[in-house]
């Protein structure tokens, strides 16, 4: 191969695929001509592109002939390696209506910059929704007349699809937090509320259908749906099991295993189309069992459509599993309230049934992943995502009314970020709530949660603060699994850290003792439980951040809990916080009669 071509590389060695591709390309058959005939400007621009680790594309001459580096090759998908040396208009023909105006402007000397520009690319055998942040910069060359003119365009780019999708899916999950408590006890009504929360997520879930299991377990009925046409297709059956075309949905429910099916265009004609560009018919769906902690079988199944413009990858599946978990939580809440009514009637006939009622109902009681919508009087909560990432975090809080004037409080933190961490968080939160409702003390809750965490992948080293507030007794009983100490501030401005009942994080050493502490509460006492994002700062001792939080609670002890929570967020969190934050505030009332 000509030595001139080899000299284009400085950082890529022999045997590298891009090195071999550039050497093997017959440049004389392209508008650029033989490498030996290239101008110094072109050689320099190509060298910058090929030897850069950041995705870069050089488009040269009137034909905008493409030369790109190894980091850019994945962006091309199956267009690589044939794209090397070809015209941009030919390679990116599906994008040309969007990018041609920008490129022509750059050829006139005007650079462009786009952030998260949506592009529908055909690079993996289908029209794929993608987002990119990129710049087009003019490359100037000195002409024979001594005038510099634009000879090419340099494209520096980064694929932001994962970040955009994560942010969009986080918004979809947050919609579940707006669903009120299912006190009505109607499972079908609860399922309808859950799928309505998905109505705004059509770009990720074009349609959703929920079947709930009958009480006898022999069948399931259509309870709710969204995204379907006004005339429901025949393939969306009112009951399961039905014919062979719907067997995969029933199998997912009875086996407890998610099932994916393609070919819906033929199986269920006229089902629905994608919400995005092109209105392409949905051909793939996933049936996900609605699993509730403490129950031996799913309560139903969610059939979620997959947008044909998106890849059904690991992150997409994790999102759908989290959606199914939220639907299961809402339905289980309704079932729990219905069960509570049944048990209340029996308790009127026999007081001995009360304890059994409380235990069995608590197994299925779960709340939305972002915490209760209606808080008891005297409580306030806040969740703030990290400013530096658009991923779901692993911090959570929970407030559970155990009986009149008695409340369980949990604040915890799962290691990591993303949908996987959120899924672990949801399981620990649901388990902790169920354990509290079984009338366990904080130490018992953490002991049982420690064993549960050992069975959940990703739950190791999670930290949890668990407490029970008894207003009539005027006591706070607490235990901590490696969590930061809660802050207790008196009405007189005195303060203390609850440090005496702390032990290791969850699932670190099996069977590790979980101590328990008790402190008296008086009217006006303020309790703050929080995760490390509230107090942790770079280049600062943790004690300084905790002291800052204590001072803020002392200064705001006369404010209402809700106002004080807003003040803490405003004063303690900066614009560049790199961790999500969950916090819970409680203000002890005047003497309560038991």
N, C-alpha and C positions, 0 to 999 in steps of 0.2 A: 504494500500500500504506500502511497506517496508520503514522504516524510513530512510534507507540509500539513497533512491532515493530522498526523501524530502530534505535531507541535501545538495543536489546539488545546491539548490536555496538559494540566499540571498536577491536579490532585486525584485524577482517576487513572488507575493502573491497567496494565494489560490483563485481559480476561474479564474485565468488568463488562456487563451486558451493554451499557450505553457506549462505552469505549468501542466495543466491537461493532455496534450498530452504526455509529458515525463513520467508522473506517470502512464498513461494508457498503455504505450508501454511495450510489453513483451520482455524485454531485454534478457531474457534467450533464446529466440528463434532467437536471432541475434548472429553474430560472437563475439560480445562483452561479451556475457554471463550475468548472474545476476549482478546487480549493486554491491551487496555485495562482489563479487569476483573481482571487478575492482582494478587495481593497484592505488597507490596514485597518480602517474603521470597522469593516465587517468582521475581519479576523479577531479584532479586539473584543467586539460585542459578543461573538460566538464563544470566545474563550471565557468571558465573564459568565455567560449563561451555563456552559458545560461544567465549569469548575465550582459552581456555587451549590451549597447543600440545600438552599431554599428553593422551592418550586419556581422555575423561571422558564419563560417562553420568549424566543426572539422571532419576530415576523419581519421579513426583509423584502424590500422592493415593492413595486406596484401589485404584485401577486400575493404579497404578504406570505412569502414562503416560510414554513415553520422549521425552527431548530430549537430543541428543548432538552432539558437535562433529566437525570434519573429521578429527581424528586417530583418532576412534573408528570412523569409517565403514568403513575396511578390515576391521576386526574383524567387521563384519556381513556382509561379502561381498555376495552377491546379495540379501540382505534389505534392503540400502540401495538407494534412498531411501525405500522404502515403510514402513520402521520408524518414521520420524519421526511422533510424535504418537500412536503405537499403544501398546497395553498390552504390558508386558514379558512377561507370561504367554503372549500370543499370538505375539509375535515370537520369543521363545526357548522355544517349546513343547518342543523336544527336550531342553533343559537344565532345564526347570522342576522335575522331580523332585529335581535336585541343588541348585538354588539357592533354591527356594521357602522352605525352612526357614531359610536364612540371612537372606533378605529379611524374613520375618515376625519374626525375632528383632530385626532392625534397627528395624523399625516399633515394637517395644517398647522401643527405646532402646539396644540393645546392638550396637556396631560389630563387624565381622568383618574378618579378614585371612587370606588363603590364599596359600601359596607353591607355585608349580608345580602347581596343581590340574589334574588331567586332565579334559578336557571333550570329549565327542564332539559336534561341531558339524555341522549340515547347512547350510552356507553357500556351497558351491561345487558344488552338484549331487550331493554324496555325503556320507556320514557320515565326517567328517574328525577324526582324533585330534589334539587340540591341548592345550597346557598354558598356563595363565595364572597370573600373580601379581597379586592385586587386593585392594582393600578396599571394603567397604560401610560408609558413614558416614551416621548419621541427620542430617537437616536439620530444625531446630526452628523452629516458628512460634508467635508469641504469639497466643493466642485472645482472643475477646471477653471472656472471663471473667478475663483476665490470667494465664492458665496457659500455659506453653510446652509444646507437644506436637509429636511427630514428624509432619511433614507430607510428607516425601519422603526419598529415599535417593540419596546421591551415590556413584557408582561410579568409582574411579580404578583403571586397569588397565594391564598391559603383557603382550604376547604373548611368552612364553618358549619357544615350541615349538622354535625353531631351536636354542636352547641345550640344551634337554633332549635333543633328538634327537642333537646332536653328542656330548654326554656318553655317551649310550647306545651310539652307534656306535663311539666310542673304546673303550669296554669290550669290544665285540664284536671289534674289531681286536686288542686286547691278548691275546685268547684264543689267537691264532696264535703268540704268543711262548712259550706253554707246550708247543708241539709239539716233541718231541725230534728229534734228527737222524735222517734217514731212511737210516741205515746199512744197513738191510736191503735197500735197492735195489729194493723192490717199489713200482712207481708206483701200482697200484691201492690198496695198503695206505696209501700216503702220501695219496692222494686221500680215502680214508675218514677218516683222521685230520684232514684239513683240514675236511671237511664236519661232522665231529663238533664241531670248534671253533665251528661256526656254530649248533649245536643250541640254545645259550642265547640266540640272537639272533632267535628266531622273530617278535618284534614288527616287525623290519625285513626279515627274509628268511624268510617262512613256509615255503618249501621250497627246496631246492637240489639240483641233479642235475649230476654231472660226467661228461662223456664224454671219454675219452682217445684220441688219435689212434693208430692202429695203426702199426707200424714202416714198413710200405710206403706209408703215407699214403693208401691207397685207401678207408679206412673208419675208424670209431671205435666203441668199445664203452662200454657203461655201466659206470663204475668205482665210483661211490659216489653215495649220495643221503641226504638227511635231510628230515624233515618230511612224508614221504609216508604215506598210510594203510597199514595192515598188508597189505591186498590192493592191490598196485600196479596203478593203472589201465592199461588197454590202450594209452593214448596215450603212456605212458612206455616207449619201445621199447628193446630190449636193444642194438640196433646202429644206426649211421648210415652212409650215408644210408638212409632208409626211404621212407615214403609222402609224399604232398604236404603232409600236415598237419605233418610234422616237418621239412620242407625248410628252414624258416627257421633251425633250429638248425645244420644242416649248412652252410648258407650263411654263418652267422656264423663258423664254424670255418675254412672254406676262404678266406673273404675277409679275415679278420682284423679285421672291423668289428662292433661291438656292434649287435644287432638287438632291437627291442622288438615284442612281439605282444600283442594283446588278443583277447578272445573265448575264453579257455581254458575257461570254464564249458560252452560248447558243444563245443569241440574235444576236451577231456579231462574228461568228466563224472566227478565224485567225486575230483578231483585232491587238493585240500586246502582248508582254510579258514584264515582269519586267526587269529592267536593271541590277539588282544585281545577287546574286548567284541563280542558279537553273533555271533561265529563265521561271518563272511561269506565265501562262497566266493571264492577267489583267481581273478581274471579276467585279470591282466596278468603277464607275465614278461619278463625281459631275458636274452638269450643273449650272453655275453661271452667272447671268445676268450682262452685262457690263453697269454699272450705271454711269452716268456723272452728276455732280452737276449742277443744273439749267435746266436740261432737264426732261420732264414729263414721258419719257419712256426710257428703256434701248436702247443702240445703237446696241446691239447684245448679244451673249451668248458665254461663254467659256465652253467647255466640257473638263474637266481635268480628266485623268485617275488616279487611286489610286494604288500605288504599293502594291501588295498583301502581302508583308513582313512588312507593316506598319499599325498601328492602325489608323483609321480615328477618332481621338479624337478632343477635342476642339482646341488645338494648331494647329493640321493639317488643320482643317477647316479654322481657322483664317489665316493661311498661304495662302491657296487657295483663300480666299476672297481678300487678299492683292494682289495676282498675278492678279486676275480679275480686280482689281482697276487699276493696272499698265497698263494692256492691254487696258482698257477703256480710260486711259489717253492718250496713244499713238494714238489710233484711233480718239479720240476727237480732238487731236492736228491737225491731217490731215484734219478732217472735218472742223475745224476752219479756216485752211488756204484755203481750198476750198471755204468756205463761204466768206472769205475775198476777194478772187478774184471776186466772183460774185458781192459782194457789191461794189468793186472798179469800176467795169464796170458801175454799176448803178449810182455811185457817179459822174462819168464823164458826165452822162446825167442830173443828178439833184443833186446839192450840198446839198440840204436839207436831202438826204438819208444818209449822212456821219455819223451823230451822231447815227442814228438808227443802221447802220451797225456796228459801234464800240461796241454798247451796246450788241447786240445779239450775235456777235462773241465771246465777252469776256466771255459769260456764259459757253461756252464749252472749253475754252482754259485752258489746264492743262499740267503740266510738270511732269517728272519723280520724284519720291519721294526723290531722292538725289540731285535734283537741275538741273539747265540748263547745257547742255554740252557746248554750245557756249555762252560766256559772252560778253557783250558790252565792248569796249575798256575802260580801266581805272578801271575795276572791277576785283576782285579776291575773291574766296570763298574756304573754306576748311571744311571738315567734318572728325572728328576723333572719332572713337568709344571708349568706356570705355575699359581700359586695364584689369579690374577685372571681366568682364562679357562678355559672347559671345551672348548677347541678343541685339535685335534691340532697339535703343533709340528713344526719342521723340523730339530731337532737329532738327530744319530745318532752311534753308535760302531760299530766292528767289529774283531774280532780273528780273524785267519786263520792257521791253521797251514800254512806253505808247505812245510816239510820238517822233519825231526827237529831240534828245537832252534832253528828259524828261524820267526819269526812276523811277519806283517804287521799293522800297527795303523793304524786310520783313525778320526779324530774330525772331524765336520763340522757345518755349520750352513747351512740354506737360509733365505733371506729370506722372511718372512711366516709366517702360521699357517693352520690349517684343513686340510681334506682335500686341497686342491690342493697345498699346501706338502708335505704328507706323501707325496703321489704323486711329486713331484719328488725328495724325499729317497730314496724307495725305488729310483728309477731310478739316482740317483747312487751309492747304496750298492752296488747290484748290479753296476754298471759298475766301481766301484773294486775290489770283491772279485775280479771276473774278471780285471782288469788285474794285480793283485798275484799271482794264481795263474799268470799267464803269465810269472812270474819277472822282472817289471819292477822297477827301483828306484823309490824314492819320487818322484824328479824325473820319470822317465818316466811314472809313473802319473798325476801331476798334469798333465803335458803332454797326455796322451791324454784325461784327464778334462776338461781345458779345452776341447778340440775337441768332445767329446761334449756338454758343457754348453751350447755354442753352438747345438746342435740341439734342446735341450729347453726349451720355454717355461716361464719361471719359475725357471730355474737360474742366470741371470746374478747375479753378486755373491755366490754361495755361497762360503763359506770352508771350507778343508779342511787338516787336519794329517795327513800320511802318513809312516809310519816303518816300518823293518824292524829287528827285534831279532834278532841272531845270538848265541845264548848261547855257542856253542863259541868263536867269535872274540872274544866280549866286546865287541861293538860295537853302536851304535845309529846307523842312517843315517836322516836325515829331510829332509823338504822341506815348506814351508808355503805354501799359497795364501791369503794374507791373513788367516790364522788367528792367534789369540792364542798367544804363545809357551808351549811346554810347559815344565814344571818338572822339573828333575833334582836330586834330593837324595841326597848320599852317606851311607853308614852313619855317618860321623863328624859329620854335621850340616851339612856344607858344602852350598851350593846354587848353582844357576845357571839362567838362563832360556835356552832354545834359540831364539835370535833371529837367528842368522847366515844362515839359508837360507830367507828369507821373500820372497815376491813378491806380485803382485796377486791378488785373488780370481778365481774362475773366470769365463771368458767376458767379461772386461772389455776386454782388448786381445788379439786373436788372435795366437798365436805368441809370446806374451811368454815370455822365458826363465824356466825353473824351476830355481833353484840347489839344491844338495844339500849337507848337512853331515853329518859323521861325528864321533862322540864315543865314547870308550872307556867300558866299563861294568865295574864291580867288584862283588864280592859285597856285597849289602845295599843297592845303589843303588835308589832309588825314582823312577819316572817318572810324572808326572801330566799327562795331556792332557785338555782340557776345553773347553766352550763358554762364551760370554760371560755367560750367566745365572748362572754360579757366582761371578763376581767383579764384575759390573757392578751399581752401586747409584746411585739418584738422588742428586744433589747430592754426588757423591764422585768424585774422580779415579780413572780406571781402574787406575793404578799402585798405589793404596792397596788395591784389591781383590785385585790379583795378589800384592802383598806379604802380605796376610792369608792367601791360599792357600798361599804358600811357607812361612810360619810354621807353618801347621797341618800340612803334610807333614813339616816338620822335627821338630815335636813328636811326631808319631805314627810316625816312621820305624821304630820297633821293633815296631809293631803289624802283624798280618797284613794283606795288601792288602784283603781283604773288610771287616775291622773298620775299617781306616783310611778306606775309602770311605764307610762309614756315619757315621764321625766327621766327615768333610768335609761331608757333606750336613747333618748336625745343626748344625755350627758355622757354616757359611758361608751357608746358605740361611735366609731369614726366612719368616715366615708370609705375607708380602705380596709375594713375588717375582712379577714381571710377565713373566718369560720362562722357557721350559723349559730344562732343563739336562741335558747328557750329559757323563759323565766316564769316564775309563779310567785305572786304576792298574796299574803293573807293578813287581814286586820282582825284581831280578836275583839268581839263585841262586849257590851256590858254583861253583867252576870246573867247566865242562861239557866232557867229552871229545867231540870231533867225530867 
